[in-house]
């Protein structure tokens, strides 16, 4: 990736530059954490996220040890879309 000045307005980027920046931004965070993170992924309330988690449909996207919950965002959306 060529060095792009962070102060460059988006409208001055080429399509290729924009796509490169988008890939970097999109790959930064593959996981969300906790029920708040799940709610953020699904765009719902924390209580609804808890219901969805308890239903088991996202089990393959969730790792839980005690109170710590880690959610693979991409896998969770894929599984949720199949239901």
Secondary structure, 3 states (H helix, E strand, C coil): CCCCCCCCCHHHCCHHHHHHHHHHHHHCCCEEEHHHHHHHHHCCCHHHHHHHHHHCCCHHHEEEECCEEEEEHHHHHHHHHHC
